[in-house]
Amino acid sequence: MSEDSLEKQEESNSEELFEHYKFLADPGQEVLRIDKFLMDRIPNTSRNKIQIASKNGNILVNNIKVKQNYKIKPLDEVSIVLPYPVRELELLPEDIPIEVAYEDDDLLVVNKEANMVVHPGYGNYSGTLVNALVHHFDNLPTKSKDFFGRPGLVHRLDKHTTGLLVVAKTEHALTNLAKQFYDRTTERRYWALVWGDVKEDGTVTGHVGRSIKNRKVMSVFPDGEFGKHAVTHYKVLKRYGYVTLVECKLETGRTHQIRIHMKYIGHTLFNDLEYGGDSILKGTTNSKYKKFIENCFDHLAGQALHAKTLGFQHPVKNERIQLNSELPAGFQAVIDKWDRYTGV
């Protein structure tokens, strides 16, 4: 795969699926409606998308929200947040069971299982959550007049990460949720089992981007020379000595953010296949302990990471949606094993 292809894959695999555009009007800029100004500058967009963005407060001029009929003036600083353009990819419905945690005419929240890719793409053209959602949408008894026609994604979960993920059904909901994720007004809390004894709660701040040595994984760049700004807050839930159960709260959402941030501070996620967590990193060398860890690994498809809590403002009802999910059976089985093994 070429480097350009990997860069495009990184963009498409980013957890947060929205784009932020910023423009400075020229000193000689003629007076022009802002929707026309933006249509001339943003690829793969339409006046309708820009109008919906304006209604959701996603367009700012000089840091002030404006309507779509605002007239651009010289040296105006314009910014807009839009959901990623829909991929030119045929989405085939597949009858794959999904667990719906919440659903109405505007959106749904699914509780994703392990070993499921979210969106069709390189190497995964079927069997994804989106394929399952297209089938689910096709079989809805009724659809609102604003139905988008396909699942609208504003964030993702890694293949082996389980838990809550919100999906928009309408263009309005998609654009509104994209702005909430951009403004960091959503709440996302994950439970993770990590190697080592985490001594205290803390925060990891460090740019996240593709590793220079291995472009298939991510790295932390503490000086910010590469990658994108990323912040993860974590707190200890339970200590087992050799491993620790922690809760991670995302301030940003970068590809593999929790996984690489925790590895960066010396606490790789338990059974993380890409980052070395599927080896014994802490503990004893006796055969009984080795067998115990292998039994734990057998319960997990990959990293022990679960998106447990998701909170956001409903795009239409203007009420707070706050959802919590139980740990999946495999993750819970591993916790139960550590409880018994350590007697904690």
Secondary structure, 3 states (H helix, E strand, C coil): CCHHHHHHHHHHHCCECEEEEEEECCCCCCCEEHHHHHHCCCCCCCHHHHHHHHHCCCEEECCEECCCCCEECCCCEEEEEEECCCCCCCCCCCCCCCCEEEECCCEEEEEECCCCCCCCECCECCCCHHHHHHHHHHCCCCCCCCEEEEEEECECCCCCCEEEEEEEEEHHHHHHHHHHHHHCCCEEEEEEEEECCCCCCEEEECEEEECCCCCCCEEEECCCCCCECCEEEEEEEEECCCEEEEEEEECCCCCCHHHHHHHHCCCCECCCCCCCCCCCCCCCCCHHHHHHHHHHHHCCCCCCEEEEEEEEECCCCCCEEEEECCCCHHHHHHHHHHHHHHCC
